[in-house]
């Protein structure tokens, strides 16, 4: 049952991305191009998508976290780190640069793959490579103790 609900949630999310125009890199780039404001070609509609997403998330967390445990889990896995470190600064910076260059972020890129978009295919491949590199580079080196001599 939970896999069906996860699929339906993803379907609603992807449909929302399509309706909002987030799978169209040109729309995103028009929002990010603040130099287009005097020319009248700046597209502020993405701000409404962001505000809507923040509002739904805020309300959702408020409702869900009042529960003792998740519906389909044993416990909530919430972040506990509060320090602002290099990873917190570098990760979003890389995300923002990629978003600004490609006009796509992960959700819309995966949605746009369904249209056979070459740009989304290249973006998704680069995203997966970046995720792999972050996993490799971000993990502290684990030292394995040498086995004791017999």
N, C-alpha and C positions, 0 to 999 in steps of 0.2 A: 504493500500500500504506500509506503513512504517513497519508493522510487517513482510511482505514478504522480504523487504530489510534487516531487522534485521536478519531474518532467513538465508538469503543468505550470509550475512556477517559472521555469526557464522559458517556456513558450510565451507566457504573459510578458516576461521581461523582454524577450526578443521582439515581440510584437510592439511593445512600447517603444523600443529603440527605433524600430522601423517607422512607426507613426510620428515620432518626434524628429525624424530625419537624422538621427545620430549615426546611421550606417552610411551616410553620404559625407565623405571627407570634405567636399566643397562647403557644405553647411557649417561644419565644425571650424574649418579654416576661416570662413567669413566671420564667425563669432570671435575667433582669436585675433583677427586683424584689426586692432584698434586704430591703426592708421587710416582705415576706411571710414571712420566716423565722419570726418568733414565731407567726404564724397557721398555720403548717404548709402553706402553699400554694406555697412556693418550690419550683421544679423544678430540682434539681441535675443532671439527666441530660445537659444540654448540656455540662457540664464533662467528662464522659466522652467526648463526641464530640470536644471540643477536644484532650483528652489523646491520643486515638487518632490524630487528624490530625497532631499534633506528632510522635508516635512514628513514624508512617509516613513523614513528611517527613524526619525525622532519619535513619532507616534508608536511605531512598531516596537522599538526598544522599550518604551514606557510600558506598553501592554505586556510584552513577552517576559520581561525580566521580573515581573510581579509573580510569575509562576515559580513553583518550587523546582521544577526541572522542565527541560524541553519535551515536546510531545513525542518526538521520535529519537530521544537520546537519554542517556543516564544523567548527564550533567551539562551545564553550560561551559563552554571553553572560551573564556573571555581573556583578553590580553591583561597581563599584570604589570608589565614594564611601564614605567613612567618617565624614565630618563630620555632626554633628547640626545641621541648619539649620532655618529657618522652615518649609520644605516638609515636612520629616520630622515636625515637631510639628503643623502645621495639618492636613495630610492625614488622619492617623489620628484626630485630634480630630473632624473633620467626619464621617469614616466612623462613629465611635462614636456621635455624636449621631444620625446618620441611622438607625443600627442600633437605638438605644434608642427612637427615636420611632416607627419603622415596624415593628420586629421582624423586619426582613429585611436581608440583605446581598446583594451581587450574585448569587452562585451560586443561593441559594434563591429569590431574586426571579425569576430567569430560569426556574427549575424550576416555580415557582408560576404562571407565565404560561400554562403548559399546561393549567391548571385554569380559566382564564378569570377569575382573581382581579383585581378592580378595583384593590385595594390594590397588588398587584404591578405592574400596568400603570402606575399613577401613580408608584410607586417607580422603576420602570425608566425612565420618561420623565424623572423628576428626576435619576436617576443619569446618563443620557446627556447631559442638559443640563449637569450638573456636570462631566462629563468634557470636554465641549466647552469650557466656561468655563476649566477648569484648563489645557487645551491653549493657549488664547488668552492667558490671564493669566500662565501660567507660562513662556512662551517669552520670552527676552530679545529686545528690539527689534533687528532686524537692519538694519544700515545698508548701503545699496547705494551704492557709489562712483559718483560722477557720471562719465558717459563723457567721455573727454578730447576737447578741441576739436580739430578737424581743421585 
